[in-house]
Amino acid sequence: MNRKMRPDWRARPPSGNKRHGLFQPRTAYMHLSAPAGGTHQLRKIPISDVEISMTRNPLSTTTCALAIGLAFIVAPSLSSAADSRSQYVAATSVCHVVNPAQAAQVRFRHLGVFNMPQGSAVQVACSIPGDYQANTDNGWIRIQARNYRSGPTTMNCTVSGGKRSLGVNNYPDTISLPANDSADKIWQDINKVNAFGHYNIVCILPPNVELSTIWFGEHDTGGLL
């Protein structure tokens, strides 16, 4: 045969057994394509137990290897650590009204705890976690509040650090709130007494005032946070 043949595998309806959900044809057909003007031949070639497998596709193997490599590059290292860590939360998620009888006049809104205008001052307590890897003597907390009154007012808050069985350190202070505006105050160098100590906030929330956002953070000289 003088014609230059070019093998061209063509799909045929599967026949034979089905193993692991994949068809395994007993016979394969190779189509020999001839140049223009020539004739074509279809030659039947017996093949026993041919298994169709995606894993034998070199392109698929390369793609999988590339994807795994990129995953290692993009994924952050689990062993990385820092000497400080800070977080912020809405007061709604960490605070509650101390006196249940006053709970009806307080609204837990999406971005803060709001004391209704027609009510009286309400005591609100908020629990803040601590990290046992952090230093015990230099935590910090920043509290933000919003005044919806037409005149200025103040909000008294006490930040505490410690553990009930080992002792508690209290840090009282006052946040001055301008009329129809927000303000914040930061408490620094809070001593939580012990590695397993944590923090707490108690604020006297005036009417028509919202306790909104709480920032908090800790430091570690060993860089384990």
C-alpha positions, 0 to 999 in steps of 0.5 A, a space after each residue: 500500500 503506497 498511500 500514507 496512512 494516518 491512524 484515527 481512533 473513532 468511538 464505537 458504541 460500547 459492547 462487552 462488560 461494564 466494570 466499576 461503572 466504565 464500559 470496557 469494549 472487547 473490540 476497537 476499530 481503527 480508521 485509516 485515513 488516506 490522502 484526497 482521492 484515495 480510499 478509506 479502510 476501517 480495520 477491526 482490531 481485537 483488544 482484551 479488557 480495555 479499561 477507560 481511565 481518566 488517570 491515564 490521560 497525561 493532560 489530566 495528570 498534569 492538571 492535577 499536579 498543577 492544582 495541588 502545587 497551587 494549593 500549597 502556594 495559596 494556602 496559609 501556613 498553619 505554623 505562622 504566628 505573630 506577637 500581637 492579635 486584635 479583633 473587633 465585634 458588634 456589641 450585639 454578639 457579646 453583650 447582654 442586659 444585666 437586669 432582665 426586668 429592663 430587657 424590654 427597653 433594649 433593642 439588640 440591633 444588627 450593629 449594636 445594643 440600643 437603649 430606647 429613648 423613653 427608658 432609664 439607664 441600663 447596665 449592660 455586660 459584655 464578655 471578651 475572650 483571652 488567649 492563653 498564649 498572650 502576655 497577662 499584663 498588656 491586653 487592650 480594649 476599645 469601646 465605641 458608642 453612638 449618641 442619638 440625643 440632641 445634647 451631649 451625654 456620658 457613658 460610664 464603663 468598667 473593663 475587668 481582666 482576670 479569673 474568678 478563682 485568682 482575682 480580678 483587676 477593674 479599670 473604670 472610666 467614662 466615655 464622653 458622647 457628643 450630640 448626635 455623634 459617635 465616640 470611643 475610648 481605649 483601655 490599655 495595659 489590662 492585667 488579666 492575672 493569669 494565662 487563662 484569664 479573660 476580660 469583661 465590660 460593664 457599661 451603664 447605657 443611657 437612654 437613646 444611646 447605642 453601644 456599637 463596636 468593641 475592639 480588643 487585642 493582646 500581645 505576646 513577646 514570644 510571638 505565639 499568637 
